[in-house]
């Protein structure tokens, strides 16, 4: 299996690389443009993919990926399933602070609440942070880009005194034990 | 002018939107420049209708002239009502060399032979299409002008588009058309829609098609968006392949605006989790309907964005490849 490995390549100077994985390939483009525009001090490279595994042809030219973000649209079950299957192609080294989940439409009434619960359980079991984003407005995209950049800089080792593993213990998703009994009466 | 003629004119004016009235009258040959000036287009429509009725009465215009106006209006705005496509089969030897006057004579002669009371008007449009308006009567009554049938035929092509024909008159119209165009028979092309230009473009393949190539090259965008060198797509080849396949199946650029595709299923039920329905001998009848404001555009997007799996299933690509939007699917095939 062609796993994506976190430490098999050398890092670049003052560079951070982020991989956005999204089945629908819509939000990732907007996010990529915003991320690259927002960050002035660090050289940020964004790689966009639909799912893992990544094609072998790009293996040589691909830089070291510091952060893998799975974008899950809660309105589509396929989005979640695609993210789940892609997880298998990540080397376990990534789950120490180099993976992040980003969900959209969490406030949408037509979304079944069980889906968000399953995403939370998945993120909690992998000790990864779960971010909620709003993808329709520019402010939503900017906010999401801002938060991803903050995590990216730590994961790439560009923030002194902070590592990805340290940050993830603070930001990782937790699931309360009574989440299955949650109702909104 | 008789009562019925008045009513036909009133109905027609009511149908034409106010903004178009002036241009329509301009094209109608029976109102002179002075008459047009005398009509005041700022008044409410019913006042204008009264003036027009008086004017036509003065000039002694008959139903024939009014139907000309209606035809002008329909030719300008063909995208109303439901158009159905038909295909002519078994061309005889002289079918490709039929020309306009011959067709006109033959059609009129044939149809008046079949029904004595019909009102036929044939006009050739600038884009080589022949428009025929038929108002049907029967052996005892005069033609009824409020529900006419319109037929569009492009000479030298085996396609005919019809709107507004009832099942009673359809065989008569078919026969007249078949004889006038020197073909053997006419069959239903199973293509219908509200937009005449769309179904014509689809049937006659007048949209921008993409053909499969041996050396696939990504489709060049017309205005390439400047790519940010920091952003890179990992699976760009897959995306390009999908776009290529979508365009091969459905075409490139602006697509004909179809609204519906209907698949009538007459296949056996095949789902092992449902014991009551599986294993029955008779087919499970169901109808699947795809509807959209621009169906082909939606399907192309589904394929290029990966929502529908590639290669494109022949069930969907037959809409464009065979030029139909009504399919009956049996267990042996489409």
Interface residues (C-beta under 8 A of the other chain):
Chain A: X19 X23 X24 X25 X32 X33 X36 X43 X44 X45 X46 X47 X48 X49 X50 X51 X54 X55 X57 X58 X62
Chain B: X228 X230 X231 X232 X233 X234 X235 X237 X238 X239 X305 X306
